[in-house]
């Protein structure tokens, strides 16, 4: 089932051959190593199926079908009850998230003082710089050892860590496991770990929103909105950025769902969380710099913005590739197993949902095994279960814990600790480095080394198994890149470059905005994050006066055009650079066309398909295409695969609920695979969703 609207014809379409990558993919569940390059991917373990949201009706618990039937007092009573529950949930959500922000801020400060010593005069940069080199190395290495041992224990437990993306799809996030995972992140970052700490408050606040929704009995749509609001409100609470938190929810998580059922909760939760978190969290911006947004931008600054945008875009794409490359070596919670590798007497761990709706691992004993089934006895059960090969694989069997995290993470953090002797600003989530870059506290060659080492250390920390984000490291890298390009531009073209110390800080902030926009894939949120991080926003007194009809202050601020315009130009250049990068690699390494036909889809026949919307049979066109899988691991054994793809263009408008079954044939050579999964991607404004089918084992 997929969420749909009404009134516009929909097209159910399989991913086109041009969207398929013929290179073997990392996803083992994709037949022949294929993976779609665009569209919803086949969901892997630990990942939720992406769903494109339609406009929300989160303030009401009545669906379209019910609203056509319900009427009168009963309907209004139900709507009032739903509105009341949602309103209470939003207020409690904001308060709870603010308290979470306070707790995280206190925890981080205490751990920093424990590791590096007390310094009442400044932030983490001052604390780290005043600490002796041996203490910096000891603290960050201790953070790596602590994180490795803690995550080694936590990730292998029966209770599984549930991501925010999974919670948005309805999964329940376990309270204790989620909180422990978040606290581990913050402790490791506080001790100097080089990755972002924004993931912890997002996850804990999203968990809080989901449990509030379950307790108050709101609808599934409302629950998803509350979980989404938790991600933005958590970010807002720990950094005191209410506008950015709201935009993060709407743009990054809800994909610009601007219905009142999403906008109002997003605003309320972020604002309440910032007010409550303000009891502990500083609210004057992360980076100290004069307010440049009230001045009109110079022509030289606009020229620099046009120059730095594409460079920041290429830099962000490179950093993203670097992180993904390191993540290939990331230790797993437990070693994955398959049907062929297990034998009688083995003890494995299988996934299932307990009675409370949580996903858990259960220790399982293999009592017997045949060619196509196993007999298992799960912990706590007294009756043996028979699982065929497909059922066993669907339970995601795992073996012993992956011990590599106990070696890789301490080693990566030890390298960071040794580098901190000379480069103390590498420590932490990136705020220290951003401050150094914005204020130009080092020379050009020093900044080049900082840029290189920060990128490597952040990617290495994430690749070694650390659970964290890249938001603040991206800001640091972008600001450092801005300092490098800005200083070089001032030296090479003094007549065209911004001059004077007053322009140094804006150059780094503009570069950081463009870099962050590409990494976050949310340009509007990135702009306001940097506006609020650098305290360039409207003054509260001006806004209060504006609400009372006095526009003098707002006009004096010039609507922040002094920073918004350069940021917008830089982001436009960065986006253009990423599109050019994609086109360039497509041109250099084009996908090989199918051998069957130049036109990938050819009309095969017209078939009669029952339309649930009209309850009658409609004539719809079916298009088919056979694609040879040249880059196939089975080629080494002489096998030959062919993927038959089908597209259906429905003749009638899509119904509110549509269930479509498509048969995909896969002719398989020797040796036949044990299991093949097929993902159907449905595109169009009417229907969004995925459907999975399994290829039954058969003779070649």
Beta strands, then each sheet from edge to edge (+ up, - down):
strand 1: 11-12
strand 2: 20-21
strand 3: 35-36
strand 4: 334-336
strand 5: 347-353
strand 6: 359-369
strand 7: 373-378
strand 8: 385-388
strand 9: 398-401
strand 10: 602-611
strand 11: 616-628
strand 12: 641-649
strand 13: 666-668
strand 14: 677-682
strand 15: 689-694
sheet 1: 1+ 12- 11+ 10-
sheet 2: 1+ 12- 13+
sheet 3: 2+ 3-
sheet 4: 4+ 9-
sheet 5: 5+ 6- 7+ 8-
sheet 6: 14+ 15-
end
